[in-house]
Amino acid sequence: MKTINDAATKFLESRTIAVAGVSSKGDTAANIIYKKLREKGYHVFAVNPNTTNVEGDICYPSLLEIPVRIEGVIVSTHPDVTPAILRECGLSGIKQVWIHRSFGQGSYHPDSEKIAEEFSITLIPGSCPMMFCEPVDITHKCMKWFMKTFGNEPVINS
């Protein structure tokens, strides 16, 4: 079992990352994550079947449509969509998935661990990548402290 810090470090070593759940309608959590990763020099891909352009970039309808090998996926969608995305990751050979979740359910679905195990995916079933992607803003520093202090860090099985 890894700590969230270890899992986050390994995930963010990936340089080609897809963000599922971005929107053409404003600053969602997915858009904020997408923009930060792009600014940090990641080769980042937007995924949403309902739009073709996000933040001035091409948006793909599914992970299966992305023309390059993806190393990791951040899921920031409605929880009901998460199982399908995890299955797409499995079919695409993607072995690292981070489900965005701060307080509450976030994008987490109860079947997430089962599907990840089925496809041998290392799953981070919670937290926000912005708590670990330097430089971390004050809001995400506080969230990270709160989660650690009150025992809300996700359990990483790999």
C-alpha positions in Angstrom: 0.0 0.0 0.0 1.3 3.4 -1.0 0.7 6.8 0.7 -1.1 9.5 -1.2 2.2 11.4 -1.4 4.0 8.5 -3.0 1.1 7.8 -5.4 0.7 11.5 -6.3 4.5 11.8 -7.0 4.5 8.7 -9.2 1.3 9.9 -11.1 2.7 13.4 -11.7 5.9 11.9 -13.1 3.8 10.9 -16.1 4.1 13.6 -18.7 1.1 12.6 -21.0 -2.1 12.9 -19.1 -5.8 13.1 -20.1 -8.4 15.0 -18.0 -11.9 13.5 -18.4 -14.7 15.9 -17.5 -13.4 19.2 -18.8 -16.1 21.7 -19.9 -16.5 24.3 -22.6 -18.7 26.3 -20.2 -16.3 27.6 -17.6 -13.9 26.9 -14.8 -14.8 23.5 -13.5 -12.4 21.5 -11.3 -11.4 19.5 -14.4 -10.6 22.7 -16.3 -8.6 24.1 -13.5 -6.5 20.9 -13.3 -6.2 20.8 -17.1 -4.9 24.4 -17.4 -2.4 23.9 -14.5 -1.0 20.7 -16.0 -0.7 22.4 -19.4 1.0 25.4 -17.8 3.5 23.1 -16.1 4.5 21.6 -19.4 2.5 18.3 -19.4 1.2 16.9 -22.7 -2.4 17.1 -21.6 -5.5 16.0 -23.4 -9.1 17.1 -22.8 -11.9 14.5 -22.8 -15.6 15.2 -23.0 -18.0 13.6 -25.5 -20.2 16.8 -25.5 -17.7 19.3 -26.9 -14.9 19.5 -29.4 -12.9 22.4 -28.0 -11.8 23.2 -24.4 -9.5 26.0 -23.3 -8.5 26.5 -27.0 -7.5 22.9 -27.5 -9.1 19.9 -29.2 -11.3 17.9 -26.9 -11.7 14.2 -27.5 -15.0 12.4 -27.1 -13.3 9.4 -25.4 -9.9 8.2 -24.2 -10.0 5.7 -27.1 -9.9 8.6 -29.6 -6.7 10.2 -28.4 -4.0 9.5 -31.0 -1.0 9.1 -28.6 -0.3 6.8 -25.6 -1.7 8.2 -22.4 0.2 7.5 -19.2 -2.4 8.7 -16.7 -6.0 9.9 -16.5 -7.6 12.3 -14.1 -11.4 11.7 -13.7 -13.4 14.8 -12.8 -16.9 13.8 -14.0 -20.2 12.8 -12.5 -19.6 9.6 -10.5 -22.0 7.6 -12.8 -19.5 8.2 -15.7 -16.4 7.0 -13.8 -16.9 3.2 -14.3 -17.0 3.7 -18.1 -13.9 5.9 -18.0 -12.1 3.3 -15.9 -13.0 0.6 -18.5 -11.7 2.8 -21.3 -8.5 3.1 -19.4 -8.3 -0.6 -19.1 -9.0 -1.1 -22.8 -6.4 1.5 -23.7 -3.7 0.0 -21.4 -3.6 3.1 -19.1 -2.3 2.0 -15.7 -2.7 5.1 -13.6 -6.0 6.8 -12.8 -6.7 9.6 -10.3 -10.3 10.2 -9.3 -10.9 13.8 -8.3 -12.5 14.0 -4.9 -12.0 16.6 -2.2 -14.9 16.7 0.3 -17.9 14.5 -0.4 -18.3 12.0 -3.2 -16.6 14.0 -6.0 -16.2 11.7 -9.1 -15.8 8.6 -7.0 -18.1 5.6 -7.8 -18.4 2.6 -5.5 -17.3 0.2 -8.3 -14.0 2.1 -8.9 -11.7 -0.2 -7.0 -13.2 -3.3 -8.4 -12.8 -2.1 -12.0 -9.3 -0.8 -11.4 -8.3 -4.2 -9.9 -9.8 -6.0 -12.9 -7.6 -4.0 -15.3 -4.5 -3.8 -13.0 -4.9 0.0 -12.8 -3.2 1.9 -9.9 -6.0 4.0 -8.6 -5.9 7.2 -6.5 -9.5 7.2 -5.4 -9.6 10.7 -4.0 -7.9 14.0 -3.3 -7.1 16.7 -5.9 -4.0 16.7 -8.1 -3.7 20.4 -7.4 -2.8 19.5 -3.8 0.5 18.0 -5.1 1.3 19.9 -8.4 3.8 22.5 -7.5 3.5 25.4 -6.8 0.5 24.5 -4.7 -1.9 27.4 -4.0 -3.0 28.2 -0.5 -6.5 26.7 -0.9 -5.1 23.3 -1.9 -2.4 23.5 0.8 -5.2 23.9 3.3 -7.2 21.1 1.8 -4.2 18.8 1.9 -3.5 19.7 5.6 -7.2 19.2 6.5 -7.4 15.8 4.8 -4.2 14.6 6.4 -5.1 16.0 9.9 -8.6 14.5 9.9 -7.7 11.1 8.4 -9.5 11.7 5.0 -6.6 10.7 2.8 -7.5 8.0 0.3 -6.1 4.5 0.6 -4.0 3.6 -2.4 -3.8 -0.1 -3.4 -1.3 -0.9 -6.1 
